[in-house]
Amino acid sequence: MSKSTGRKQKEILLKDRFSDESSTQPEIAFRRWLVGELDSGRMTEGEARARFHIGDATWWRLIRRWRRLYSSDIPLTLPPMTEKEQRELEALHKRIKELEKHLEDAKVKNTALETLVDVAEQKLRISIRKKSGPKQ
């Protein structure tokens, strides 16, 4: 993509006018996305200004208007995890790995016992497994 094409696309996304054309939908989606990123803290205002090449004078009015129009009263994102929550999550992941290892060991043990019973039944010609079905 050339510089002029990229600049033109950013101008289209950033222009602050509504029209009946279908091309306004990406503009509105972009605005909602940007306001969501700023409100959630995933992007700072400085990062957004630098990324989308918006001047300082224009920026404050533009973002204030977009926040008024597109900010949601109901937050849709979760707050960042605290250090305690991160430690708890790591402990849970560790516990899951331990349990998966124990499960794998139990499966190997079960397979070994099944094989032992099969070999014993073949070699000794005795019925070791309990027969299912009604008793006679």
C-alpha positions as CSV (number, residue, x, y, z in Angstrom):
1,M,0.0,0.0,0.0
2,S,1.4,3.4,-1.0
3,K,1.7,6.3,1.5
4,S,-1.0,8.3,-0.3
5,T,-3.4,5.4,-0.2
6,G,-2.7,4.8,3.5
7,R,-3.1,8.5,4.3
8,K,-6.4,8.6,2.4
9,Q,-7.8,5.6,4.3
10,K,-6.9,7.2,7.6
11,E,-8.6,10.4,6.5
12,I,-11.7,8.5,5.6
13,L,-11.7,6.7,9.0
14,L,-11.1,9.9,10.9
15,K,-13.4,12.3,9.2
16,D,-16.1,13.4,11.6
17,R,-19.1,13.7,9.3
18,F,-22.2,11.5,9.0
19,S,-23.7,10.7,5.6
20,D,-26.3,8.3,4.2
21,E,-23.6,6.4,2.3
22,S,-22.8,2.9,3.2
23,S,-19.1,3.9,3.5
24,T,-19.9,5.5,6.9
25,Q,-20.2,2.1,8.6
26,P,-16.5,1.4,8.8
27,E,-16.1,5.0,10.2
28,I,-18.6,4.3,13.0
29,A,-17.1,0.9,13.7
30,F,-13.7,2.4,13.8
31,R,-14.8,5.2,16.2
32,R,-16.5,2.6,18.5
33,W,-13.4,0.5,18.4
34,L,-11.1,3.4,19.2
35,V,-13.2,4.7,22.0
36,G,-13.4,1.1,23.4
37,E,-9.6,0.7,23.2
38,L,-9.1,4.1,25.0
39,D,-11.7,3.4,27.7
40,S,-10.4,-0.1,28.4
41,G,-6.8,1.2,28.7
42,R,-5.5,-1.1,26.0
43,M,-4.4,2.0,24.1
44,T,-3.3,5.4,25.5
45,E,-4.4,8.6,23.9
46,G,-0.8,9.3,23.0
47,E,-0.5,6.0,21.2
48,A,-3.7,6.6,19.3
49,R,-2.7,10.1,18.3
50,A,0.7,8.8,17.0
51,R,-0.8,5.8,15.3
52,F,-3.5,7.7,13.4
53,H,-1.6,11.0,12.9
54,I,-4.1,13.2,14.6
55,G,-3.0,16.7,15.6
56,D,-3.1,17.9,19.2
57,A,-5.6,20.6,18.6
58,T,-8.1,18.4,16.8
59,W,-7.6,15.4,19.0
60,W,-9.2,16.6,22.3
61,R,-12.4,17.8,20.6
62,L,-12.7,14.8,18.4
63,I,-12.2,12.2,21.2
64,R,-14.5,14.1,23.6
65,R,-17.2,14.0,20.9
66,W,-16.6,10.4,20.0
67,R,-16.7,9.4,23.7
68,R,-20.0,11.2,24.2
69,L,-21.5,9.4,21.2
70,Y,-19.9,6.0,21.3
71,S,-18.9,5.2,24.9
72,S,-21.0,2.5,26.5
73,D,-22.5,2.9,29.9
74,I,-22.1,-0.8,30.4
75,P,-18.4,-1.7,30.3
76,L,-17.8,-4.6,27.9
77,T,-14.3,-5.4,28.9
78,L,-12.9,-6.9,32.1
79,P,-10.4,-4.9,34.2
80,P,-6.8,-6.0,34.0
81,M,-5.9,-8.9,36.3
82,T,-4.2,-8.0,39.6
83,E,-1.0,-9.7,40.7
84,K,-2.9,-11.9,43.1
85,E,-5.3,-13.0,40.4
86,Q,-2.3,-13.8,38.1
87,R,-0.6,-15.9,40.8
88,E,-3.9,-17.7,41.4
89,L,-4.3,-18.3,37.6
90,E,-0.7,-19.7,37.4
91,A,-1.4,-21.9,40.4
92,L,-4.5,-23.2,38.7
93,H,-2.6,-23.9,35.5
94,K,0.0,-25.8,37.4
95,R,-2.7,-27.8,39.2
96,I,-4.3,-28.7,35.8
97,K,-0.9,-29.9,34.6
98,E,-0.4,-32.1,37.7
99,L,-3.9,-33.5,37.3
100,E,-3.3,-34.3,33.6
101,K,-0.1,-36.1,34.5
102,H,-1.9,-38.1,37.2
103,L,-4.7,-39.0,34.7
104,E,-2.1,-40.1,32.2
105,D,-0.4,-42.3,34.8
106,A,-3.7,-43.8,35.8
107,K,-4.5,-44.6,32.1
108,V,-1.1,-46.3,31.8
109,K,-1.7,-48.3,35.0
110,N,-5.2,-49.3,33.8
111,T,-3.8,-50.5,30.5
112,A,-1.1,-52.5,32.2
113,L,-3.6,-54.2,34.5
114,E,-6.0,-54.9,31.6
115,T,-3.0,-56.5,29.8
116,L,-2.1,-58.5,32.9
117,V,-5.6,-59.9,33.2
118,D,-5.8,-60.7,29.5
119,V,-2.4,-62.6,29.7
120,A,-3.5,-64.4,32.8
121,E,-6.8,-65.5,31.3
122,Q,-5.0,-66.8,28.2
123,K,-2.1,-68.6,29.9
124,L,-4.0,-70.0,32.9
125,R,-7.3,-70.5,31.1
126,I,-9.3,-69.1,34.0
127,S,-12.0,-66.4,34.0
128,I,-10.8,-63.5,36.1
129,R,-13.2,-60.8,34.9
130,K,-16.6,-60.6,36.3
131,K,-19.2,-61.5,33.7
132,S,-21.9,-58.9,33.1
133,G,-25.5,-59.8,32.7
134,P,-28.1,-61.4,34.9
135,K,-27.1,-64.0,37.5
136,Q,-28.2,-67.6,36.9
